[in-house]
Each structure stands twice: as C-alpha cells, then as structure tokens.
Amino acid sequence: MLVSTGRDLTAQVRPPRSLFVNFPMGNHFGGAGDAEQQRGILHRALELTYEITEAGTMVDHDEVWPESFADRVEKSLLAG
C-alpha cells in the first residue's frame, strides 16, 4: 500500500494499491501534530489493502488540505 501525494508519478509507477492524498509533499498523513487526521489516513490505507482487488488501483482520499498550498508549490518551483 502506497500513500502518495504525487498523483502523476503514482499513476506511472502503478503500485499494487495506492491511496492518493492531495496534501503538500511530506504531509502524506496530514498536518504536524494532528494525530486524529494521521490515524484516519492510516486507517483508510489499511482498509484499502483488503478492499482493492485489482492491481494498479489508486483511490483518492476525500479529505481536503485546510489551506491552499498552490503558493508553496509555485515558490518552490521558482526557487529551484
């Protein structure tokens, strides 16, 4: 089971099972110190190990990051 924040890369690699979490990179399981959110994502990933029966399946996590991280991405691209 892969918990991913990189949808395009995960789609290319096609791991046997994956949960795509649309959070900033490095925050696969949620925000720092948010144990409830982290447990919830971990729990969902573990559930999917039994629910996904077709290899290469990626499921989107429905939780939304609480603030826009587009600015972070843009700054990162400009700095690189």
PyMOL Python script that loads the backbone (N, CA, C, O; Angstrom):
from pymol import cmd

cmd.read_pdbstr("""\
ATOM      1  N   MET A   1       0.849  -1.166   0.000  1.00  0.00           N
ATOM      2  CA  MET A   1       0.000   0.000   0.000  1.00  0.00           C
ATOM      3  C   MET A   1       0.893   1.227   0.000  1.00  0.00           C
ATOM      4  O   MET A   1       1.750   1.396   0.867  1.00  0.00           O
ATOM      5  N   LEU A   2       0.674   2.083  -0.994  1.00  0.00           N
ATOM      6  CA  LEU A   2       1.417   3.346  -1.076  1.00  0.00           C
ATOM      7  C   LEU A   2       0.468   4.487  -0.735  1.00  0.00           C
ATOM      8  O   LEU A   2      -0.619   4.585  -1.305  1.00  0.00           O
ATOM      9  N   VAL A   3       0.870   5.339   0.181  1.00  0.00           N
ATOM     10  CA  VAL A   3       0.152   6.590   0.447  1.00  0.00           C
ATOM     11  C   VAL A   3       0.947   7.659  -0.287  1.00  0.00           C
ATOM     12  O   VAL A   3       2.112   7.906   0.026  1.00  0.00           O
ATOM     13  N   SER A   4       0.309   8.289  -1.266  1.00  0.00           N
ATOM     14  CA  SER A   4       1.012   9.149  -2.198  1.00  0.00           C
ATOM     15  C   SER A   4       0.479  10.576  -2.194  1.00  0.00           C
ATOM     16  O   SER A   4      -0.716  10.806  -2.006  1.00  0.00           O
ATOM     17  N   THR A   5       1.384  11.529  -2.404  1.00  0.00           N
ATOM     18  CA  THR A   5       0.976  12.922  -2.641  1.00  0.00           C
ATOM     19  C   THR A   5       1.346  13.337  -4.058  1.00  0.00           C
ATOM     20  O   THR A   5       1.212  14.508  -4.413  1.00  0.00           O
ATOM     21  N   GLY A   6       1.805  12.401  -4.861  1.00  0.00           N
ATOM     22  CA  GLY A   6       2.186  12.675  -6.241  1.00  0.00           C
ATOM     23  C   GLY A   6       1.366  11.826  -7.199  1.00  0.00           C
ATOM     24  O   GLY A   6       1.782  10.728  -7.568  1.00  0.00           O
ATOM     25  N   ARG A   7       0.212  12.321  -7.601  1.00  0.00           N
ATOM     26  CA  ARG A   7      -0.720  11.537  -8.422  1.00  0.00           C
ATOM     27  C   ARG A   7      -0.091  11.097  -9.745  1.00  0.00           C
ATOM     28  O   ARG A   7      -0.211   9.932 -10.125  1.00  0.00           O
ATOM     29  N   ASP A   8       0.571  12.007 -10.444  1.00  0.00           N
ATOM     30  CA  ASP A   8       1.111  11.674 -11.769  1.00  0.00           C
ATOM     31  C   ASP A   8       2.196  10.601 -11.678  1.00  0.00           C
ATOM     32  O   ASP A   8       2.229   9.683 -12.497  1.00  0.00           O
ATOM     33  N   LEU A   9       3.077  10.712 -10.693  1.00  0.00           N
ATOM     34  CA  LEU A   9       4.130   9.706 -10.526  1.00  0.00           C
ATOM     35  C   LEU A   9       3.555   8.361 -10.117  1.00  0.00           C
ATOM     36  O   LEU A   9       3.997   7.317 -10.597  1.00  0.00           O
ATOM     37  N   THR A  10       2.575   8.385  -9.236  1.00  0.00           N
ATOM     38  CA  THR A  10       1.950   7.139  -8.793  1.00  0.00           C
ATOM     39  C   THR A  10       1.257   6.446  -9.959  1.00  0.00           C
ATOM     40  O   THR A  10       1.319   5.222 -10.082  1.00  0.00           O
ATOM     41  N   ALA A  11       0.600   7.222 -10.814  1.00  0.00           N
ATOM     42  CA  ALA A  11      -0.072   6.651 -11.983  1.00  0.00           C
ATOM     43  C   ALA A  11       0.934   5.994 -12.932  1.00  0.00           C
ATOM     44  O   ALA A  11       0.628   4.973 -13.547  1.00  0.00           O
ATOM     45  N   GLN A  12       2.118   6.568 -13.052  1.00  0.00           N
ATOM     46  CA  GLN A  12       3.149   5.994 -13.928  1.00  0.00           C
ATOM     47  C   GLN A  12       3.732   4.702 -13.356  1.00  0.00           C
ATOM     48  O   GLN A  12       3.964   3.737 -14.084  1.00  0.00           O
ATOM     49  N   VAL A  13       3.966   4.698 -12.047  1.00  0.00           N
ATOM     50  CA  VAL A  13       4.607   3.550 -11.404  1.00  0.00           C
ATOM     51  C   VAL A  13       3.616   2.393 -11.213  1.00  0.00           C
ATOM     52  O   VAL A  13       3.997   1.225 -11.285  1.00  0.00           O
ATOM     53  N   ARG A  14       2.362   2.722 -10.974  1.00  0.00           N
ATOM     54  CA  ARG A  14       1.293   1.738 -10.757  1.00  0.00           C
ATOM     55  C   ARG A  14       1.628   0.711  -9.673  1.00  0.00           C
ATOM     56  O   ARG A  14       1.740  -0.481  -9.957  1.00  0.00           O
ATOM     57  N   PRO A  15       1.787   1.175  -8.432  1.00  0.00           N
ATOM     58  CA  PRO A  15       1.983   0.202  -7.357  1.00  0.00           C
ATOM     59  C   PRO A  15       0.722  -0.652  -7.227  1.00  0.00           C
ATOM     60  O   PRO A  15      -0.336  -0.251  -7.714  1.00  0.00           O
ATOM     61  N   PRO A  16       0.807  -1.810  -6.588  1.00  0.00           N
ATOM     62  CA  PRO A  16      -0.358  -2.689  -6.487  1.00  0.00           C
ATOM     63  C   PRO A  16      -1.595  -2.006  -5.908  1.00  0.00           C
ATOM     64  O   PRO A  16      -2.710  -2.236  -6.376  1.00  0.00           O
ATOM     65  N   ARG A  17      -1.401  -1.170  -4.895  1.00  0.00           N
ATOM     66  CA  ARG A  17      -2.516  -0.435  -4.277  1.00  0.00           C
ATOM     67  C   ARG A  17      -1.979   0.919  -3.855  1.00  0.00           C
ATOM     68  O   ARG A  17      -0.849   1.019  -3.378  1.00  0.00           O
ATOM     69  N   SER A  18      -2.783   1.964  -4.029  1.00  0.00           N
ATOM     70  CA  SER A  18      -2.342   3.272  -3.550  1.00  0.00           C
ATOM     71  C   SER A  18      -3.513   4.137  -3.141  1.00  0.00           C
ATOM     72  O   SER A  18      -4.617   4.034  -3.676  1.00  0.00           O
ATOM     73  N   LEU A  19      -3.234   4.989  -2.177  1.00  0.00           N
ATOM     74  CA  LEU A  19      -4.176   5.995  -1.696  1.00  0.00           C
ATOM     75  C   LEU A  19      -3.554   7.342  -2.010  1.00  0.00           C
ATOM     76  O   LEU A  19      -2.502   7.685  -1.470  1.00  0.00           O
ATOM     77  N   PHE A  20      -4.202   8.110  -2.884  1.00  0.00           N
ATOM     78  CA  PHE A  20      -3.699   9.433  -3.220  1.00  0.00           C
ATOM     79  C   PHE A  20      -4.291  10.444  -2.253  1.00  0.00           C
ATOM     80  O   PHE A  20      -5.509  10.572  -2.132  1.00  0.00           O
ATOM     81  N   VAL A  21      -3.403  11.164  -1.564  1.00  0.00           N
ATOM     82  CA  VAL A  21      -3.794  12.195  -0.613  1.00  0.00           C
ATOM     83  C   VAL A  21      -3.334  13.523  -1.197  1.00  0.00           C
ATOM     84  O   VAL A  21      -2.134  13.750  -1.347  1.00  0.00           O
ATOM     85  N   ASN A  22      -4.267  14.393  -1.524  1.00  0.00           N
ATOM     86  CA  ASN A  22      -3.937  15.670  -2.157  1.00  0.00           C
ATOM     87  C   ASN A  22      -3.508  16.691  -1.097  1.00  0.00           C
ATOM     88  O   ASN A  22      -4.185  17.687  -0.842  1.00  0.00           O
ATOM     89  N   PHE A  23      -2.361  16.398  -0.498  1.00  0.00           N
ATOM     90  CA  PHE A  23      -1.758  17.240   0.525  1.00  0.00           C
ATOM     91  C   PHE A  23      -0.377  17.639   0.014  1.00  0.00           C
ATOM     92  O   PHE A  23       0.139  17.020  -0.916  1.00  0.00           O
ATOM     93  N   PRO A  24       0.227  18.666   0.610  1.00  0.00           N
ATOM     94  CA  PRO A  24       1.585  19.039   0.204  1.00  0.00           C
ATOM     95  C   PRO A  24       2.553  17.877   0.437  1.00  0.00           C
ATOM     96  O   PRO A  24       2.389  17.095   1.373  1.00  0.00           O
ATOM     97  N   MET A  25       3.570  17.779  -0.436  1.00  0.00           N
ATOM     98  CA  MET A  25       4.567  16.723  -0.275  1.00  0.00           C
ATOM     99  C   MET A  25       5.163  16.771   1.132  1.00  0.00           C
ATOM    100  O   MET A  25       5.406  17.841   1.690  1.00  0.00           O
ATOM    101  N   GLY A  26       5.386  15.597   1.677  1.00  0.00           N
ATOM    102  CA  GLY A  26       5.923  15.494   3.026  1.00  0.00           C
ATOM    103  C   GLY A  26       4.844  15.443   4.088  1.00  0.00           C
ATOM    104  O   GLY A  26       5.141  15.279   5.271  1.00  0.00           O
ATOM    105  N   ASN A  27       3.597  15.582   3.675  1.00  0.00           N
ATOM    106  CA  ASN A  27       2.463  15.568   4.612  1.00  0.00           C
ATOM    107  C   ASN A  27       1.491  14.456   4.241  1.00  0.00           C
ATOM    108  O   ASN A  27       0.277  14.655   4.280  1.00  0.00           O
ATOM    109  N   HIS A  28       2.009  13.301   3.886  1.00  0.00           N
ATOM    110  CA  HIS A  28       1.189  12.180   3.411  1.00  0.00           C
ATOM    111  C   HIS A  28       0.084  11.807   4.397  1.00  0.00           C
ATOM    112  O   HIS A  28      -1.003  11.397   3.989  1.00  0.00           O
ATOM    113  N   PHE A  29       0.357  11.946   5.674  1.00  0.00           N
ATOM    114  CA  PHE A  29      -0.606  11.539   6.688  1.00  0.00           C
ATOM    115  C   PHE A  29      -1.250  12.720   7.393  1.00  0.00           C
ATOM    116  O   PHE A  29      -1.909  12.545   8.418  1.00  0.00           O
ATOM    117  N   GLY A  30      -1.069  13.918   6.858  1.00  0.00           N
ATOM    118  CA  GLY A  30      -1.733  15.079   7.426  1.00  0.00           C
ATOM    119  C   GLY A  30      -0.770  16.042   8.077  1.00  0.00           C
ATOM    120  O   GLY A  30       0.451  15.907   7.994  1.00  0.00           O
ATOM    121  N   GLY A  31      -1.371  17.022   8.727  1.00  0.00           N
ATOM    122  CA  GLY A  31      -0.598  18.083   9.345  1.00  0.00           C
ATOM    123  C   GLY A  31       0.170  17.631  10.574  1.00  0.00           C
ATOM    124  O   GLY A  31      -0.206  16.670  11.245  1.00  0.00           O
ATOM    125  N   ALA A  32       1.240  18.335  10.850  1.00  0.00           N
ATOM    126  CA  ALA A  32       2.062  18.038  12.028  1.00  0.00           C
ATOM    127  C   ALA A  32       1.234  18.173  13.293  1.00  0.00           C
ATOM    128  O   ALA A  32       0.545  19.174  13.492  1.00  0.00           O
ATOM    129  N   GLY A  33       1.303  17.176  14.133  1.00  0.00           N
ATOM    130  CA  GLY A  33       0.610  17.209  15.408  1.00  0.00           C
ATOM    131  C   GLY A  33      -0.870  16.863  15.350  1.00  0.00           C
ATOM    132  O   GLY A  33      -1.534  16.860  16.386  1.00  0.00           O
ATOM    133  N   ASP A  34      -1.403  16.570  14.172  1.00  0.00           N
ATOM    134  CA  ASP A  34      -2.825  16.248  14.039  1.00  0.00           C
ATOM    135  C   ASP A  34      -2.991  14.728  14.063  1.00  0.00           C
ATOM    136  O   ASP A  34      -3.187  14.092  13.028  1.00  0.00           O
ATOM    137  N   ALA A  35      -2.908  14.170  15.256  1.00  0.00           N
ATOM    138  CA  ALA A  35      -2.920  12.713  15.421  1.00  0.00           C
ATOM    139  C   ALA A  35      -4.219  12.094  14.915  1.00  0.00           C
ATOM    140  O   ALA A  35      -4.198  10.997  14.358  1.00  0.00           O
ATOM    141  N   GLU A  36      -5.325  12.763  15.094  1.00  0.00           N
ATOM    142  CA  GLU A  36      -6.611  12.222  14.631  1.00  0.00           C
ATOM    143  C   GLU A  36      -6.626  12.082  13.107  1.00  0.00           C
ATOM    144  O   GLU A  36      -7.046  11.056  12.573  1.00  0.00           O
ATOM    145  N   GLN A  37      -6.168  13.115  12.424  1.00  0.00           N
ATOM    146  CA  GLN A  37      -6.109  13.081  10.958  1.00  0.00           C
ATOM    147  C   GLN A  37      -5.134  11.992  10.496  1.00  0.00           C
ATOM    148  O   GLN A  37      -5.434  11.243   9.566  1.00  0.00           O
ATOM    149  N   GLN A  38      -3.995  11.907  11.130  1.00  0.00           N
ATOM    150  CA  GLN A  38      -2.980  10.921  10.767  1.00  0.00           C
ATOM    151  C   GLN A  38      -3.509   9.500  10.946  1.00  0.00           C
ATOM    152  O   GLN A  38      -3.309   8.645  10.084  1.00  0.00           O
ATOM    153  N   ARG A  39      -4.178   9.255  12.059  1.00  0.00           N
ATOM    154  CA  ARG A  39      -4.774   7.933  12.296  1.00  0.00           C
ATOM    155  C   ARG A  39      -5.839   7.617  11.251  1.00  0.00           C
ATOM    156  O   ARG A  39      -5.938   6.484  10.782  1.00  0.00           O
ATOM    157  N   GLY A  40      -6.631   8.620  10.890  1.00  0.00           N
ATOM    158  CA  GLY A  40      -7.686   8.414   9.910  1.00  0.00           C
ATOM    159  C   GLY A  40      -7.142   8.008   8.549  1.00  0.00           C
ATOM    160  O   GLY A  40      -7.687   7.113   7.904  1.00  0.00           O
ATOM    161  N   ILE A  41      -6.080   8.656   8.112  1.00  0.00           N
ATOM    162  CA  ILE A  41      -5.478   8.323   6.820  1.00  0.00           C
ATOM    163  C   ILE A  41      -4.840   6.936   6.882  1.00  0.00           C
ATOM    164  O   ILE A  41      -4.985   6.142   5.953  1.00  0.00           O
ATOM    165  N   LEU A  42      -4.144   6.649   7.964  1.00  0.00           N
ATOM    166  CA  LEU A  42      -3.546   5.328   8.132  1.00  0.00           C
ATOM    167  C   LEU A  42      -4.629   4.247   8.129  1.00  0.00           C
ATOM    168  O   LEU A  42      -4.475   3.212   7.480  1.00  0.00           O
ATOM    169  N   HIS A  43      -5.711   4.486   8.846  1.00  0.00           N
ATOM    170  CA  HIS A  43      -6.818   3.530   8.920  1.00  0.00           C
ATOM    171  C   HIS A  43      -7.394   3.278   7.528  1.00  0.00           C
ATOM    172  O   HIS A  43      -7.650   2.133   7.156  1.00  0.00           O
ATOM    173  N   ARG A  44      -7.598   4.351   6.759  1.00  0.00           N
ATOM    174  CA  ARG A  44      -8.151   4.201   5.404  1.00  0.00           C
ATOM    175  C   ARG A  44      -7.194   3.411   4.511  1.00  0.00           C
ATOM    176  O   ARG A  44      -7.628   2.555   3.740  1.00  0.00           O
ATOM    177  N   ALA A  45      -5.901   3.694   4.613  1.00  0.00           N
ATOM    178  CA  ALA A  45      -4.916   2.968   3.814  1.00  0.00           C
ATOM    179  C   ALA A  45      -4.936   1.477   4.154  1.00  0.00           C
ATOM    180  O   ALA A  45      -4.860   0.632   3.261  1.00  0.00           O
ATOM    181  N   LEU A  46      -5.035   1.162   5.423  1.00  0.00           N
ATOM    182  CA  LEU A  46      -5.086  -0.243   5.835  1.00  0.00           C
ATOM    183  C   LEU A  46      -6.360  -0.918   5.355  1.00  0.00           C
ATOM    184  O   LEU A  46      -6.325  -2.077   4.942  1.00  0.00           O
ATOM    185  N   GLU A  47      -7.484  -0.213   5.402  1.00  0.00           N
ATOM    186  CA  GLU A  47      -8.739  -0.760   4.872  1.00  0.00           C
ATOM    187  C   GLU A  47      -8.602  -1.112   3.393  1.00  0.00           C
ATOM    188  O   GLU A  47      -9.074  -2.155   2.942  1.00  0.00           O
ATOM    189  N   LEU A  48      -7.953  -0.229   2.654  1.00  0.00           N
ATOM    190  CA  LEU A  48      -7.814  -0.431   1.210  1.00  0.00           C
ATOM    191  C   LEU A  48      -6.977  -1.644   0.856  1.00  0.00           C
ATOM    192  O   LEU A  48      -7.111  -2.187  -0.241  1.00  0.00           O
ATOM    193  N   THR A  49      -6.108  -2.084   1.772  1.00  0.00           N
ATOM    194  CA  THR A  49      -5.320  -3.279   1.478  1.00  0.00           C
ATOM    195  C   THR A  49      -6.237  -4.489   1.301  1.00  0.00           C
ATOM    196  O   THR A  49      -5.869  -5.456   0.633  1.00  0.00           O
ATOM    197  N   TYR A  50      -7.419  -4.437   1.893  1.00  0.00           N
ATOM    198  CA  TYR A  50      -8.397  -5.519   1.746  1.00  0.00           C
ATOM    199  C   TYR A  50      -9.434  -5.212   0.667  1.00  0.00           C
ATOM    200  O   TYR A  50      -9.926  -6.124   0.002  1.00  0.00           O
ATOM    201  N   GLU A  51      -9.767  -3.940   0.492  1.00  0.00           N
ATOM    202  CA  GLU A  51     -10.826  -3.556  -0.446  1.00  0.00           C
ATOM    203  C   GLU A  51     -10.375  -3.572  -1.906  1.00  0.00           C
ATOM    204  O   GLU A  51     -11.156  -3.937  -2.785  1.00  0.00           O
ATOM    205  N   ILE A  52      -9.152  -3.191  -2.172  1.00  0.00           N
ATOM    206  CA  ILE A  52      -8.670  -3.127  -3.554  1.00  0.00           C
ATOM    207  C   ILE A  52      -8.326  -4.534  -4.019  1.00  0.00           C
ATOM    208  O   ILE A  52      -7.519  -5.232  -3.405  1.00  0.00           O
ATOM    209  N   THR A  53      -8.955  -4.931  -5.116  1.00  0.00           N
ATOM    210  CA  THR A  53      -8.730  -6.284  -5.630  1.00  0.00           C
ATOM    211  C   THR A  53      -8.057  -6.283  -7.002  1.00  0.00           C
ATOM    212  O   THR A  53      -7.631  -7.333  -7.482  1.00  0.00           O
ATOM    213  N   GLU A  54      -7.959  -5.119  -7.632  1.00  0.00           N
ATOM    214  CA  GLU A  54      -7.336  -5.033  -8.950  1.00  0.00           C
ATOM    215  C   GLU A  54      -6.000  -4.313  -8.850  1.00  0.00           C
ATOM    216  O   GLU A  54      -5.924  -3.192  -8.349  1.00  0.00           O
ATOM    217  N   ALA A  55      -4.956  -4.961  -9.327  1.00  0.00           N
ATOM    218  CA  ALA A  55      -3.606  -4.384  -9.268  1.00  0.00           C
ATOM    219  C   ALA A  55      -3.554  -3.039  -9.986  1.00  0.00           C
ATOM    220  O   ALA A  55      -4.174  -2.857 -11.034  1.00  0.00           O
ATOM    221  N   GLY A  56      -2.810  -2.106  -9.411  1.00  0.00           N
ATOM    222  CA  GLY A  56      -2.632  -0.787 -10.012  1.00  0.00           C
ATOM    223  C   GLY A  56      -3.723   0.211  -9.669  1.00  0.00           C
ATOM    224  O   GLY A  56      -3.746   1.316 -10.211  1.00  0.00           O
ATOM    225  N   THR A  57      -4.628  -0.167  -8.776  1.00  0.00           N
ATOM    226  CA  THR A  57      -5.735   0.719  -8.408  1.00  0.00           C
ATOM    227  C   THR A  57      -5.261   1.842  -7.496  1.00  0.00           C
ATOM    228  O   THR A  57      -4.529   1.614  -6.533  1.00  0.00           O
ATOM    229  N   MET A  58      -5.692   3.061  -7.816  1.00  0.00           N
ATOM    230  CA  MET A  58      -5.415   4.226  -6.977  1.00  0.00           C
ATOM    231  C   MET A  58      -6.750   4.808  -6.521  1.00  0.00           C
ATOM    232  O   MET A  58      -7.647   5.043  -7.331  1.00  0.00           O
ATOM    233  N   VAL A  59      -6.870   5.035  -5.227  1.00  0.00           N
ATOM    234  CA  VAL A  59      -8.076   5.608  -4.647  1.00  0.00           C
ATOM    235  C   VAL A  59      -7.747   7.004  -4.145  1.00  0.00           C
ATOM    236  O   VAL A  59      -6.707   7.214  -3.520  1.00  0.00           O
ATOM    237  N   ASP A  60      -8.628   7.956  -4.417  1.00  0.00           N
ATOM    238  CA  ASP A  60      -8.448   9.324  -3.928  1.00  0.00           C
ATOM    239  C   ASP A  60      -9.010   9.455  -2.519  1.00  0.00           C
ATOM    240  O   ASP A  60     -10.148   9.071  -2.247  1.00  0.00           O
ATOM    241  N   HIS A  61      -8.201   9.996  -1.642  1.00  0.00           N
ATOM    242  CA  HIS A  61      -8.666  10.307  -0.287  1.00  0.00           C
ATOM    243  C   HIS A  61      -9.546  11.545  -0.380  1.00  0.00           C
ATOM    244  O   HIS A  61      -9.199  12.496  -1.081  1.00  0.00           O
ATOM    245  N   ASP A  62     -10.667  11.549   0.308  1.00  0.00           N
ATOM    246  CA  ASP A  62     -11.631  12.638   0.138  1.00  0.00           C
ATOM    247  C   ASP A  62     -11.380  13.858   1.021  1.00  0.00           C
ATOM    248  O   ASP A  62     -12.047  14.880   0.862  1.00  0.00           O
ATOM    249  N   GLU A  63     -10.453  13.767   1.925  1.00  0.00           N
ATOM    250  CA  GLU A  63     -10.175  14.898   2.812  1.00  0.00           C
ATOM    251  C   GLU A  63      -9.385  15.977   2.079  1.00  0.00           C
ATOM    252  O   GLU A  63      -8.514  15.672   1.264  1.00  0.00           O
ATOM    253  N   VAL A  64      -9.690  17.225   2.367  1.00  0.00           N
ATOM    254  CA  VAL A  64      -9.053  18.362   1.701  1.00  0.00           C
ATOM    255  C   VAL A  64      -8.105  19.052   2.668  1.00  0.00           C
ATOM    256  O   VAL A  64      -8.431  19.249   3.838  1.00  0.00           O
ATOM    257  N   TRP A  65      -6.914  19.423   2.165  1.00  0.00           N
ATOM    258  CA  TRP A  65      -5.958  20.184   2.976  1.00  0.00           C
ATOM    259  C   TRP A  65      -6.626  21.501   3.358  1.00  0.00           C
ATOM    260  O   TRP A  65      -7.241  22.134   2.501  1.00  0.00           O
ATOM    261  N   PRO A  66      -6.530  21.931   4.606  1.00  0.00           N
ATOM    262  CA  PRO A  66      -7.309  23.081   5.077  1.00  0.00           C
ATOM    263  C   PRO A  66      -6.961  24.436   4.463  1.00  0.00           C
ATOM    264  O   PRO A  66      -7.735  25.384   4.597  1.00  0.00           O
ATOM    265  N   GLU A  67      -5.833  24.546   3.804  1.00  0.00           N
ATOM    266  CA  GLU A  67      -5.453  25.827   3.196  1.00  0.00           C
ATOM    267  C   GLU A  67      -4.822  25.572   1.838  1.00  0.00           C
ATOM    268  O   GLU A  67      -4.341  24.471   1.568  1.00  0.00           O
ATOM    269  N   SER A  68      -4.824  26.569   0.999  1.00  0.00           N
ATOM    270  CA  SER A  68      -4.233  26.413  -0.329  1.00  0.00           C
ATOM    271  C   SER A  68      -2.725  26.212  -0.208  1.00  0.00           C
ATOM    272  O   SER A  68      -2.051  26.939   0.523  1.00  0.00           O
ATOM    273  N   PHE A  69      -2.212  25.240  -0.915  1.00  0.00           N
ATOM    274  CA  PHE A  69      -0.761  25.060  -0.927  1.00  0.00           C
ATOM    275  C   PHE A  69      -0.193  25.336  -2.311  1.00  0.00           C
ATOM    276  O   PHE A  69       0.966  25.021  -2.581  1.00  0.00           O
ATOM    277  N   ALA A  70      -0.996  25.919  -3.186  1.00  0.00           N
ATOM    278  CA  ALA A  70      -0.528  26.277  -4.523  1.00  0.00           C
ATOM    279  C   ALA A  70       0.606  27.297  -4.444  1.00  0.00           C
ATOM    280  O   ALA A  70       1.558  27.231  -5.221  1.00  0.00           O
ATOM    281  N   ASP A  71       0.501  28.242  -3.504  1.00  0.00           N
ATOM    282  CA  ASP A  71       1.569  29.233  -3.335  1.00  0.00           C
ATOM    283  C   ASP A  71       2.890  28.585  -2.970  1.00  0.00           C
ATOM    284  O   ASP A  71       3.945  28.984  -3.463  1.00  0.00           O
ATOM    285  N   ARG A  72       2.828  27.576  -2.096  1.00  0.00           N
ATOM    286  CA  ARG A  72       4.030  26.860  -1.691  1.00  0.00           C
ATOM    287  C   ARG A  72       4.683  26.195  -2.883  1.00  0.00           C
ATOM    288  O   ARG A  72       5.902  26.248  -3.041  1.00  0.00           O
ATOM    289  N   VAL A  73       3.872  25.568  -3.725  1.00  0.00           N
ATOM    290  CA  VAL A  73       4.379  24.870  -4.891  1.00  0.00           C
ATOM    291  C   VAL A  73       5.014  25.860  -5.856  1.00  0.00           C
ATOM    292  O   VAL A  73       6.105  25.622  -6.375  1.00  0.00           O
ATOM    293  N   GLU A  74       4.323  26.972  -6.093  1.00  0.00           N
ATOM    294  CA  GLU A  74       4.839  27.982  -7.011  1.00  0.00           C
ATOM    295  C   GLU A  74       6.175  28.534  -6.532  1.00  0.00           C
ATOM    296  O   GLU A  74       7.106  28.666  -7.326  1.00  0.00           O
ATOM    297  N   LYS A  75       6.284  28.858  -5.242  1.00  0.00           N
ATOM    298  CA  LYS A  75       7.540  29.372  -4.677  1.00  0.00           C
ATOM    299  C   LYS A  75       8.651  28.345  -4.822  1.00  0.00           C
ATOM    300  O   LYS A  75       9.789  28.690  -5.139  1.00  0.00           O
ATOM    301  N   SER A  76       8.317  27.081  -4.589  1.00  0.00           N
ATOM    302  CA  SER A  76       9.289  26.017  -4.696  1.00  0.00           C
ATOM    303  C   SER A  76       9.809  25.882  -6.125  1.00  0.00           C
ATOM    304  O   SER A  76      11.002  25.667  -6.335  1.00  0.00           O
ATOM    305  N   LEU A  77       8.927  26.005  -7.093  1.00  0.00           N
ATOM    306  CA  LEU A  77       9.346  25.904  -8.489  1.00  0.00           C
ATOM    307  C   LEU A  77      10.227  27.087  -8.891  1.00  0.00           C
ATOM    308  O   LEU A  77      11.182  26.923  -9.650  1.00  0.00           O
ATOM    309  N   LEU A  78       9.910  28.255  -8.391  1.00  0.00           N
ATOM    310  CA  LEU A  78      10.700  29.439  -8.720  1.00  0.00           C
ATOM    311  C   LEU A  78      12.087  29.383  -8.078  1.00  0.00           C
ATOM    312  O   LEU A  78      13.066  29.853  -8.659  1.00  0.00           O
ATOM    313  N   ALA A  79      12.164  28.803  -6.875  1.00  0.00           N
ATOM    314  CA  ALA A  79      13.443  28.719  -6.158  1.00  0.00           C
ATOM    315  C   ALA A  79      14.356  27.656  -6.784  1.00  0.00           C
ATOM    316  O   ALA A  79      15.579  27.767  -6.709  1.00  0.00           O
ATOM    317  N   GLY A  80      13.767  26.639  -7.394  1.00  0.00           N
ATOM    318  CA  GLY A  80      14.546  25.515  -7.929  1.00  0.00           C
ATOM    319  C   GLY A  80      15.180  25.841  -9.198  1.00  0.00           C
ATOM    320  O   GLY A  80      15.869  25.002  -9.778  1.00  0.00           O
TER     321      GLY A  80
END
""", "prot")
cmd.dss("prot")
cmd.show_as("cartoon", "prot")
cmd.util.cbc("prot")
cmd.orient("prot")
